[in-house]
Amino acid sequence: MRFFFEYLEYFFNQFDTRIEAVYDREPKNPYQEPAENLLAIVALFAEKLYSLRSHKKKQLVQEFKKLLEEVKKNGLK
């Protein structure tokens, strides 16, 4: 578990429950996990930025279509 392990441990201790971590691979070295966390954060922000650009592009296309409809309807002035 990457984040909030202490919180979860405290929460489950309130119910006399113990957390048992089972790893399917060898534990990571002290540098590997922070590096993976950083990469995950960067990937998330890149995805958000790409999504925002895509939304802005869609909005721009919609506004351009509205403008074309207005020109067709009213003609050029």
C-alpha positions as a Markdown table, in Angstrom:
| # | Residue | x | y | z |
|---|---|---|---|---|
| 1 | Met | 0.0 | 0.0 | 0.0 |
| 2 | Arg | 1.5 | 3.3 | -1.0 |
| 3 | Phe | -0.4 | 6.0 | 0.8 |
| 4 | Phe | -2.3 | 6.2 | 4.0 |
| 5 | Phe | -1.1 | 3.0 | 5.5 |
| 6 | Glu | -0.7 | 4.5 | 8.9 |
| 7 | Tyr | -4.3 | 5.8 | 8.7 |
| 8 | Leu | -5.7 | 2.4 | 7.7 |
| 9 | Glu | -3.6 | 0.6 | 10.3 |
| 10 | Tyr | -5.0 | 3.0 | 13.0 |
| 11 | Phe | -8.6 | 2.5 | 11.7 |
| 12 | Phe | -8.5 | -1.2 | 11.6 |
| 13 | Asn | -6.8 | -1.3 | 15.1 |
| 14 | Gln | -10.0 | 0.3 | 16.5 |
| 15 | Phe | -11.8 | -2.8 | 15.5 |
| 16 | Asp | -9.1 | -5.2 | 16.8 |
| 17 | Thr | -8.3 | -6.1 | 13.2 |
| 18 | Arg | -4.8 | -6.6 | 12.0 |
| 19 | Ile | -3.5 | -5.8 | 8.5 |
| 20 | Glu | -1.5 | -8.4 | 6.8 |
| 21 | Ala | 0.5 | -7.3 | 3.7 |
| 22 | Val | 1.1 | -10.0 | 1.1 |
| 23 | Tyr | 3.7 | -9.2 | -1.5 |
| 24 | Asp | 3.7 | -11.0 | -4.9 |
| 25 | Arg | 7.3 | -9.8 | -5.5 |
| 26 | Glu | 10.4 | -8.8 | -3.7 |
| 27 | Pro | 10.3 | -5.6 | -1.7 |
| 28 | Lys | 11.4 | -2.5 | -3.6 |
| 29 | Asn | 14.6 | -0.6 | -2.7 |
| 30 | Pro | 14.2 | 2.8 | -1.0 |
| 31 | Tyr | 14.6 | 4.7 | -4.3 |
| 32 | Gln | 12.3 | 2.6 | -6.5 |
| 33 | Glu | 8.9 | 3.3 | -4.8 |
| 34 | Pro | 9.3 | 7.1 | -4.7 |
| 35 | Ala | 10.4 | 7.1 | -8.3 |
| 36 | Glu | 7.3 | 5.1 | -9.3 |
| 37 | Asn | 5.1 | 7.4 | -7.3 |
| 38 | Leu | 6.6 | 10.4 | -9.0 |
| 39 | Leu | 6.1 | 8.8 | -12.5 |
| 40 | Ala | 2.5 | 8.0 | -11.6 |
| 41 | Ile | 1.9 | 11.6 | -10.6 |
| 42 | Val | 3.5 | 13.0 | -13.8 |
| 43 | Ala | 1.4 | 10.6 | -15.9 |
| 44 | Leu | -1.7 | 11.7 | -14.1 |
| 45 | Phe | -1.0 | 15.4 | -14.8 |
| 46 | Ala | -0.1 | 14.7 | -18.4 |
| 47 | Glu | -3.4 | 12.9 | -18.8 |
| 48 | Lys | -5.3 | 15.8 | -17.2 |
| 49 | Leu | -3.6 | 18.3 | -19.5 |
| 50 | Tyr | -4.3 | 16.2 | -22.6 |
| 51 | Ser | -8.0 | 15.9 | -21.5 |
| 52 | Leu | -8.2 | 19.7 | -21.0 |
| 53 | Arg | -6.7 | 20.3 | -24.5 |
| 54 | Ser | -9.2 | 17.9 | -26.0 |
| 55 | His | -12.1 | 19.6 | -24.2 |
| 56 | Lys | -10.9 | 23.0 | -25.4 |
| 57 | Lys | -10.6 | 21.7 | -29.0 |
| 58 | Lys | -14.2 | 20.4 | -28.9 |
| 59 | Gln | -15.4 | 23.7 | -27.5 |
| 60 | Leu | -13.6 | 25.6 | -30.2 |
| 61 | Val | -15.1 | 23.4 | -32.9 |
| 62 | Gln | -18.6 | 23.9 | -31.5 |
| 63 | Glu | -18.2 | 27.6 | -31.4 |
| 64 | Phe | -16.9 | 27.7 | -34.9 |
| 65 | Lys | -19.9 | 25.6 | -36.1 |
| 66 | Lys | -22.3 | 28.1 | -34.4 |
| 67 | Leu | -20.5 | 30.9 | -36.1 |
| 68 | Leu | -20.9 | 29.2 | -39.5 |
| 69 | Glu | -24.6 | 28.6 | -38.9 |
| 70 | Glu | -25.0 | 32.3 | -38.0 |
| 71 | Val | -23.2 | 33.4 | -41.2 |
| 72 | Lys | -25.4 | 31.0 | -43.3 |
| 73 | Lys | -28.5 | 32.3 | -41.6 |
| 74 | Asn | -27.7 | 36.0 | -41.6 |
| 75 | Gly | -25.2 | 36.3 | -44.4 |
| 76 | Leu | -22.0 | 38.2 | -44.3 |
| 77 | Lys | -22.4 | 41.8 | -43.2 |
